[in-house]
């Protein structure tokens, strides 16, 4: 979409925000769905269901140790190795193929944008949530750096990196900054779908990642700063296909700040191995989130940003959001200029939503810490926040499914045509998918995600406050109930009509 068109669309949306516009087409579907009952009843029912799940969790979930005892089924090493090799080839071809495509295709071709924004940025998190994290094998950076290391050994070099020690105080804040930059590029950056822009983004990130690994070593950079490694690693804990990790107590080499999510990468652990080399296992959905050990503020900020980003994307489709942004747009327009005003307003909106979500989460985490067992000592707020932030991942995963699944389906249907004809600029319609099915799937994904988050939060409270886990878990439960209502309201705006409304009556004729 051109910058001029984006300006015109946003200005038109803001100008019409107070005029009660009809619902826009969302979720890659140009259809609307008339609700069988008022939206308010849906929202109340979902909130009650999430709140009731806390009562069920209190009755059924018992104290558990740090190592989960969920049933697992190990997958064969042969199948795992073959799949890993195939994913390595696909990862290299997909990532660098998108870079090359951006250089050689016509400027109007949507192929590079579909390869990256839908295939990688949207598709991989959904795959991680629904199936498991493929990135340890799929990562083009792991594969390429591994090949470079082998080449270095052939010429007598023991190591390829400079051996610099990654500053422990940085935590995963570099990954937080990169996630914010990536979300900004997805939702705000002008011409983000242009082939040359896709090439610039991917090539720049490739150079940054390889440089980081060459300075601080493959292990340290992947563990702390590589965006996709951390982003998909967190979402992969939701999916049923995972790789068993070890707890920090079992790791003698990582030292302070070791997180089990990446402890498998520690080169000093005799029992550890690279995630791409470990045999995968089948486990219940969400079970991987019971393994979260040490975490901190950077982890909490990262997870809350991932949650806020997809919410911000949905909020931009609502007239209520346009109404909120209208005064700011009107104030800045004569000062900044049209296109720059759009960028500034959207950037402020994105950062504001993230900081608002983070403030609400910190308040809930602080109250949770205050309600913990006094006899167990007071944990640092960052430790409490990092641990409880992981319980929000099912919520983010459910909203990913609700908001992006149809877009991923559209991209998958479109891809064969684009590969045959990169100038095929019209996305295939998805009118064969019933909009009612999309709505019920979206509601189900969000409610299941929130219920799972409530159970995980209660389980965490049992570990940290065995004598009064109900009190300790209440702040997070109330936060999750509120977010349930907000999430369902967001997804309802572009695709649903209230029963008995004028628009619904017209469509029924």
Buried (B, 14 or more C-beta within 10 A) or exposed (E): EEEEEBBEEBBEBBEEBEEEEEBBEBBBBEBBBBBEEEBEEBBEBBBEBBBEBBEEBBEEBEEBEEEBEEEBEEBEEEEBBEBBEEBBEBBBEBBBBBBEBBEEBEEEBBBBBBBBBBBBBBBBBBBBBBEBBBBBBBBBBBBBBBEBBEEBEEEEEEEBBEEEEBEEEEBBBBBBBBBBBBBBBBBBBBBBBBBEBBBEBBBEBBEBBBEBBBBBBBBBBBBBBBBBBBBBBBBBBBBBBBBBBBBBEEBEEBEEBBBBBBBBBBEEBEEBBBBBBBBBBEBEBBBBBBBBBBBBBBBBBBBBBBBBBBBBBBBBBBBEBBBBBBEBBEEBBEEBEBBBBBBBBBBEBBBBBBBEBBEBBBEBBBBBBBBBBEEEEEEEBBBBBBBBBBBBBBBBBBBBBBBBBBBBBBBBBBBEBBBEEBEBEEBBEBEEBEBBEBBEBBBBBBBBBBBBBBBBBBBBBBBBBBEEBBBBBBBBBBBBBBBBBBBBBBBBBBBBBBBEBEEBEEEEE
